[in-house]
Amino acid sequence: MIFYCVTFVLRVYTPLSLGEGLGVRLPLSLGEGLGVRPPLFLLNCGGDAYTDRQGNVWQADDSLLSHSWGQDFAGIHPYQASQRHLGTDINGTDDDPLFQSFRFGRHRLWYDLPVPSDTLLYDIDLYFMEPWHGRDDYSEDADYEGLRIFDVAVNDSLVIDDLDPWAEAGYATPFCRTVTARAKDGRLHISFPEVKVGQAVICAIAVRANHDKGAGSTWPMNVTKQPAGNVWLSLDTDTIARLPKDELPQDSEARPATIYLPQHSQHSQHSQRPQHSQNSQRSQHSHTTTFIITPGLGKEYAMRFRYKNTTGQSVVGRLRLTDAKNVVLIDRPITFPATPDKFKMLSTTTGTQINAGTYILTIEADSLEFKEMELQ
């Protein structure tokens, strides 16, 4: 099996054959002389039991081990909520089925894995992949960084901050983060306490004892009653009755995104006035950049800025949102990380509900170039 593996901040771009160097404990290729300790769990998140190319058996996901919002409501299949399956080929691995199924969610998605001792440390391999962003975009300037950002915690302690799967590996390319934690009350509680953008995704989890003491435990991998057959896969193959098109409700996007171009800039070297054109209006090296936005519904909105910062360091600016009566609704700092010589996306939210109407949104910052902003 070949995949991209990252332990904390180490980023490896060359595909690794499991069992090769770097001193990274790998859950696969067990018994091949690496001193890798037997796993307590090999869990295929959102998928059925699977035997990989090395002969390791990954157990099926189970509602006794995992939790999603679907389990809080009667009449909803607990396996069906927050689970998806991809039919596409997975990059960098021969074990596609292990990564084609995955779970996604926010704070209502978590795993509780029972372990034999609270005194031992455990190595937890967390396998991630970006399943959607970049699917149909293979251009050299494709950029989906910042469209999925989430944290990971073990027993309510943060172990991974601001994980962005696309920034780590791109589309449909799995990678691994290894963290070490101690059990609490006989379990490892793996959760996603903060999702800044999009939803958290996870493909697989492997757990081993960190020390020799207890490493040979006979604690079983399959501690729950496993669903028989391809239960998870069948959720994606059930027949769905279709109504005639004329009986269906009008197809409309529930939360459309609107793109706004910068209107003007003050104290700019190259200030541009608004034009009735589809071409991007860019404000280069501006002090103040203005967007006129017109949300149509009263709700909290996502704001995504496509910008360029070639200073080599982060630029802290000021974001202000003013309504038609000149009442300031938002006034807070906003940080734009340095970018290469191309536009990047920075995502944030209004942080509060704003009503339908016309608003003036300004960014006060030096040495930035804005192409557009997206409101959704």
Residue pairs with C-beta under 8 A, 6 or more apart in sequence:
1 18
1 28
1 52
1 53
1 54
1 93
1 94
1 95
2 15
2 16
2 17
2 18
2 92
2 93
2 94
3 15
3 16
3 18
3 92
3 93
3 95
3 127
3 174
3 175
3 176
4 12
4 13
4 15
4 16
4 92
4 168
4 169
4 173
4 174
4 175
4 176
5 12
5 16
5 22
5 24
5 26
5 175
5 176
5 178
6 12
6 168
6 175
6 176
6 177
7 24
7 176
7 177
7 178
8 177
8 178
8 179
10 22
10 24
11 168
12 22
15 92
16 22
18 26
18 28
18 29
18 54
19 26
19 28
19 29
19 32
19 34
24 178
25 34
25 36
25 37
25 123
25 125
25 178
25 208
26 34
26 36
26 125
27 36
27 39
27 42
27 56
27 125
27 206
27 208
28 52
28 54
28 56
29 36
29 54
30 36
30 38
30 39
30 54
30 56
36 208
37 123
37 208
37 209
37 210
37 212
37 215
38 208
38 215
38 216
38 217
39 56
39 206
39 207
39 208
39 221
40 113
40 115
40 116
40 122
40 207
40 208
40 209
40 217
40 219
40 221
41 59
41 113
41 205
41 206
41 207
41 221
42 56
42 57
42 58
42 59
42 204
42 205
42 206
42 221
43 58
43 59
43 61
43 65
43 111
43 113
43 204
43 205
43 206
44 50
44 58
44 59
44 60
44 61
44 97
44 98
44 101
44 203
44 204
45 61
45 66
45 101
45 102
45 103
45 111
45 127
45 202
45 203
45 204
45 205
46 61
46 82
46 83
46 84
46 85
46 101
46 102
46 103
46 203
46 232
47 58
47 60
47 61
47 85
47 97
47 98
47 100
47 101
47 102
47 232
47 233
48 60
48 101
48 227
48 229
48 230
48 231
48 232
48 233
49 57
49 58
49 59
49 60
49 226
50 57
50 58
50 95
50 97
50 98
51 57
51 58
52 58
52 95
52 98
53 94
53 95
57 221
58 98
58 204
59 221
59 222
59 226
60 226
60 227
60 231
60 232
61 79
61 83
61 101
61 103
61 232
62 224
62 225
62 226
62 227
63 71
63 78
63 79
64 224
64 225
65 111
65 112
65 113
65 224
66 103
66 109
66 110
66 111
66 112
67 108
67 109
67 110
67 111
67 112
68 78
68 81
68 82
68 83
68 103
68 105
68 108
68 109
69 81
69 82
69 105
69 108
69 109
70 76
70 77
70 78
70 79
70 80
70 81
70 82
71 78
71 81
72 108
77 235
79 227
79 231
79 232
79 235
80 235
82 103
82 104
82 105
82 108
82 109
83 101
83 102
83 103
83 104
83 232
83 235
84 101
84 102
84 104
84 131
84 236
85 100
85 101
85 102
85 232
85 233
85 235
85 236
86 100
86 101
86 102
86 131
86 172
87 100
88 100
88 135
88 172
89 96
89 172
90 96
90 99
90 100
90 129
90 172
90 173
90 174
91 170
91 171
91 172
91 173
91 174
92 173
92 174
93 99
93 174
98 127
98 203
98 204
99 127
99 129
99 172
99 174
99 203
99 204
101 203
101 232
101 233
102 129
102 131
102 201
102 202
102 203
103 109
103 201
103 202
104 131
104 199
104 200
104 201
104 202
105 192
105 199
105 200
106 192
106 195
106 199
106 200
107 191
107 192
107 193
107 194
107 195
109 191
109 192
109 200
110 189
110 190
110 191
110 192
111 188
111 189
111 190
111 191
111 205
112 187
112 188
112 189
112 190
113 187
113 188
113 190
113 205
113 207
114 186
114 187
114 223
115 122
115 183
115 186
115 187
115 188
115 207
115 219
116 186
116 214
116 217
116 219
117 183
117 214
118 182
118 183
118 184
118 185
118 186
119 182
120 182
120 183
120 209
120 210
120 211
120 213
120 214
121 180
121 181
121 182
121 209
121 210
121 211
122 180
122 181
122 182
122 183
122 188
122 207
122 208
122 209
122 210
123 178
123 179
123 180
123 207
123 208
123 209
123 210
124 154
124 178
124 179
124 180
124 181
124 188
124 190
124 205
124 206
124 207
125 176
125 177
125 178
125 204
125 205
125 206
125 207
126 152
126 160
126 176
126 177
126 178
126 179
126 190
126 202
126 205
127 174
127 175
127 176
127 202
127 203
127 204
127 205
127 206
128 163
128 165
128 168
128 174
128 175
128 176
128 177
128 201
128 202
128 203
129 165
129 169
129 172
129 173
129 174
129 175
129 201
129 203
130 144
130 148
130 165
130 166
130 169
130 170
130 171
130 172
130 173
130 201
131 172
131 201
132 171
133 144
133 147
133 148
133 166
133 171
134 142
134 144
134 166
134 170
134 171
134 172
135 171
135 172
137 144
141 342
143 342
143 343
143 344
143 345
144 166
144 171
144 345
145 164
145 166
145 167
145 344
145 345
146 164
146 167
146 197
146 304
146 344
146 345
146 346
146 347
147 166
147 197
147 198
147 345
147 347
148 164
148 165
148 166
148 197
148 198
148 199
148 201
149 162
149 163
149 164
149 195
149 196
149 197
149 198
149 347
150 162
150 163
150 192
150 194
150 195
150 196
150 197
150 198
150 199
150 200
151 158
151 160
151 161
151 162
151 163
151 192
151 193
151 194
151 195
151 196
152 158
152 159
152 160
152 163
152 177
152 179
152 190
152 191
152 192
152 200
153 159
153 190
153 191
153 192
153 193
154 179
154 181
154 188
154 189
154 190
154 191
155 181
155 182
155 183
155 184
155 187
155 188
155 189
156 189
156 191
156 193
157 181
158 193
159 179
159 181
160 177
160 179
162 196
163 177
165 175
165 201
168 175
169 175
174 203
180 210
181 188
188 207
190 205
192 200
196 347
197 302
197 347
208 215
209 215
209 217
255 376
256 376
257 374
257 375
257 376
258 293
258 294
258 374
258 375
258 376
259 372
259 373
259 374
259 375
260 291
260 292
260 293
260 372
260 373
260 374
260 375
261 274
261 280
261 281
261 291
261 372
262 272
262 281
262 282
262 283
262 289
262 290
262 291
262 370
262 372
262 373
263 274
263 281
263 290
263 291
263 292
264 271
264 272
264 273
264 274
264 283
264 290
265 271
265 272
265 283
265 286
265 287
265 288
265 289
265 290
266 286
266 287
266 288
267 286
267 287
267 288
268 283
268 284
268 285
268 286
268 287
269 284
269 285
270 283
270 284
270 285
271 283
271 286
272 281
272 282
272 283
274 281
275 281
280 371
280 372
282 369
282 370
282 371
283 289
283 369
283 370
284 369
285 366
285 367
285 368
285 369
286 365
286 368
286 369
286 370
287 364
287 365
287 366
288 362
288 363
288 364
289 362
289 363
289 365
289 368
289 370
290 360
290 361
290 362
291 360
291 361
291 362
291 373
292 358
292 359
292 360
292 361
293 358
293 359
293 361
293 373
293 375
294 357
294 358
294 359
295 301
295 354
295 355
295 356
295 357
295 359
295 375
296 356
297 356
298 353
298 354
298 355
298 356
299 353
299 354
300 349
300 350
300 351
300 352
300 353
300 354
301 349
301 350
301 354
301 375
301 376
302 347
302 348
302 349
302 374
302 375
302 376
303 347
303 348
303 349
303 350
303 361
303 373
303 374
303 375
304 345
304 346
304 347
304 348
304 373
304 374
304 376
305 336
305 345
305 346
305 348
305 363
305 370
305 372
305 373
306 343
306 344
306 345
306 370
306 371
306 372
306 373
306 374
307 336
307 339
307 343
307 344
307 346
307 368
307 369
307 370
307 371
308 339
308 341
308 342
308 343
308 344
308 368
308 369
308 371
309 315
309 336
309 337
309 338
309 339
309 344
309 367
309 368
309 369
310 338
310 339
310 340
310 341
310 367
311 338
311 367
312 338
313 338
314 335
314 336
314 337
314 338
315 335
315 336
315 338
315 365
315 366
315 367
315 368
316 333
316 334
316 335
316 336
316 365
317 333
317 334
317 335
317 336
317 363
317 364
317 365
317 368
318 331
318 332
318 333
318 334
318 362
318 363
318 364
318 365
319 330
319 331
319 332
319 333
319 334
319 348
319 361
319 362
319 363
320 328
320 330
320 331
320 361
320 362
320 364
321 328
321 329
321 330
321 331
321 350
321 354
321 359
321 360
321 361
322 328
322 329
322 359
322 360
322 361
322 362
323 329
323 357
323 358
323 359
324 357
324 358
324 359
329 350
329 352
329 354
329 359
330 350
330 351
330 352
332 351
334 346
334 348
334 363
334 365
336 346
336 365
336 368
337 344
337 346
343 369
343 371
361 373
363 370
